[in-house]
Structures are given as structure tokens and as C-alpha cells.
Amino acid sequence: MIKDKIMSQKVVNCTVIGDGMVGKTSLALAFVNKQPPGEAYVATVFDNYAGTVSVHGEQYTVSIFDSPGQHDYEDVRAFSYRDSEVIIVCYSVNDVDSLQNIKDVWIQEAKSHVKRKKPIILIGCQSDVRLKRRHSSGDSYVTLEEGEAFAKEIGADAYLECSSLTMDGVTEVFSSVVNLALKNRKKKSRIFSRLLRR
């Protein structure tokens, strides 16, 4: 029984949301398999992945609910919001509209299904594409500074960028998920202890 409780404390559940084709599934697969995923794009209806990450010298399993990016799957996503400790909101740094949709669609949807505040991480995916685009004129992309400012604007708890192709920042995304979940657990535990002392 105690062993089961300790094991459950080493598992963190998170949901990944955002527009289709911004790199959500690639991010999950890169983390789980510890290597860049293949090139083929397959639209996700709903997938669940699990990968491990070391945080403060301890191994944690991150269970990832990879949700569909189509807006008509809100009912499917509703269940994952409830069971998740952290919500990862993704956009592509080379798609300005996908960033705007976070404010217009994704944050509002998540908040409507989450009763208590849960940590939110804003992730700029496909950062390798922005590096390539810098050298071609006329292309629009979201800068690091714009991403950071947007994260503050929506009240995100963290902002990170990553590339599933180069693996840059992939592990950091899920380390951040674990850190925020642990911080939130500690906060809830303190509130609960205070209530018991009354």
C-alpha cells in the first residue's frame, strides 16, 4: 500500500493542447523515445504516452494526454483536463495564428473545464524552423521575446521553446512539468494541513 502511494507520487499527468500540426505529438514522441520522431504527420484523435525524466535526482514518469487539435473534440479533451496536474499549451513559432489561437481558443477552453487553477506551460514548438526562416526575407515568425511576453499576458507559469527535430529543449519541457506539479502538490498539501488545524 505504501509502495503504491510512493509510486503514484512519482507519476505526473499532463495534457498537451494547441492547434493541429504545431508539433504536439512530435514533442511527446521525442520525449518518450529520446530521439526525433519520423517525418510523417498523423492527426491525433487522442493518444496517451509515458516517458521518464530525472528531477532533483529522482526519476519521474510523465503521463502525457496528447489531445486532438481540432476544435470539435472538446468533449474528448474535457476528461484529460480533469485528470491532469499540468496543462501544456503548444504553438508553432513559425505560425503566428497558432499563437493567437491560444488566447482565443485554448486557454478559454482549458479554464472552462478546470475547477481549480492548474499550472500552465506555454511551449513554442518547431524552434529549428525559425532559425532557418531568419535567413529568408518576408517570412513571419514569433520571436523568443514575443513568446515570453505572451506567456505573461495569458498568466502561464512557464515559457519554453523546443524542437523535436533537434531535440533542443524537449527534456526541459517535461522537467518543468514535473517541477510545477511538485510545487502545486506542496501548495495543496499546505492548504490541506491548515484546514485540518482549524
N, C-alpha and C positions, 0 to 999 in steps of 0.2 A: 504493500500500500504506500509506504513512504517512498520506495523506489519509483513507483508510478508517478507520485506527486513531483519528485525531483526531475524525472524525465519530462513531464508536461511543462515544467518551468523552463526547460531548455528548448522548447518549441515556440516559435513566434509565427503567428499567422498574419499575412498581409494580402491586400488586394491591389492589383495594378489596373488603373483605368486611364482612358485617354482615347483620342481618335484612332481609327483603324490605320494601319501602315506607318505608325510613328516609331515602331521599334519595341513595343511592349513584350511580345513573345520572344523576340531575339534577345532582349535583355534577360528574361527568365531562363532561356535555354543556355545562354553564355555563362550565367552564374551556376546553373545546375551541372553542366557538362565541363565547366572550366576551360572552354575553348569557343572560338567564334562559331555561330551556327551556320548552316548551309544558306545559300542564297535564295532558295525557293520561298515565296510568300504563300502562306496558307491562312485564310481568315479563321480566326478563333471564334468558336461559339462559347465554349467555357472549358478551360483546362486547369489542372492543378499540378504544380511542380514542387519538388522539395530539394533544397541544397543546403550545404553546411558552410558555416563561416566561424572563424575564431575571433572572439571579442573578449578583451581583458584576460587572455589565456584560457578561456573556456570555449568549448565547441557548442554552437547552437545550430539547430535545424530551422531553416526558414521555409515555411509552407506558403507557397505563392498561388493565389487565385488569379489566373490570367483571364480577365473578362473581355467580352466582345466589345469592339469599338463602335458598333452600330447602335444608334440611339434607341431603336425599338426593342432592345434586350434589357431594358431597365429592371424588369421583374426578376431576371436571372441574376443581375448584379446585386439586387436588394439583399439576397441571402448572404453573399460574400461580405458586404459591408458590416452586417451584424456580427459575423464570426471573426472579423479581422481586428487586430490591435493597431495596425498602422495602414494608412492608405497612401499608395504611391501613385502620383498623377504624372503621366508622361506626355511630352510633346516632342516634336522633331525640331531641332534647331534650324533646319533649313525649310521649315514650313510655318510661317508667321500665323496663318489661320489656325493651326493646331494649338498654338499658344493661346490665342484669343478664345477658342472653344473651351479652354479650361475654366475661364471665368464665366463664360456664357452658359455652359452646359454642365461640365463635370463636377466642379466644386458645389454648385447648387444641388445637383442630384445626390452627391455623397452626403451633404448636410441634411437633406430631406429624409435620408434613411438611417442616419446615425443619431441616436438619442443623446449619448454623452460625447463630449469632444474627444476625438481620436487624433493622434499625431498625423500630420500630412507632410509628405516629402514631394517636392516638385523636382522632376527629373527632365533635363534636356538631353534627349537621345540623339544618336547619329552625329555626335560632335566631330567625327572624322570628315563628314561631308562638308561641314562649314570650313574646315581648313582648306579643302580643295576649292571651294567656291570663292574664297578670298581672292584667288588669283584670276577669276573671270569677272569681268565688269557686268553690272546690271542685275546681278543675282541678289535677291534679298534673303537675309537670314537673321536669326536672333542672336545678338551678341551676349557674351557672358554677363556683362553689366545689366543688360535689359532683362535677362533671366533672373538675376538676383533681385532686381527692383520689383519684378512681377511677383516673385515669391513673397516678398514683404507685403505687397499690396493685397494678396489673397490670404495672408496670415499663415503661410506654410511654416512648418517647424524647421525645415532644412531645404537647401537647394544644392543639387549636384548635377554634373554633366557626365555623360558616359558614351562610349562607343562599343557596341557588341562586336564590331568587326576587328578593332584593335585591342579590345578587352580593357581599354583605359577606363578607370572609374567603376567598373562593374562590381568588384568586391566591395568597394567603398559604399556603394548604394545599399547593399544588404547589411553591411556593418552598421550603417546609420539606422536601418530599420530595427535592428536588434537593440542598439543603444537607446533609441526613442521608446521602444516597447518597454525596456527595463526601467527607464526613467518614469514612464507612465504608471507601471506596476507599483513602483516605490511610492509615488504620489498617492495612488488609490489606497495603498496599504496604510499610509499615514492618516488619511482621511477616515478610514475604517477604524483605526486604533483610537482616534479622537472621539468618534461616535460611541465606541464601546466604553470609554472612560466617563462619559456623561452620566 
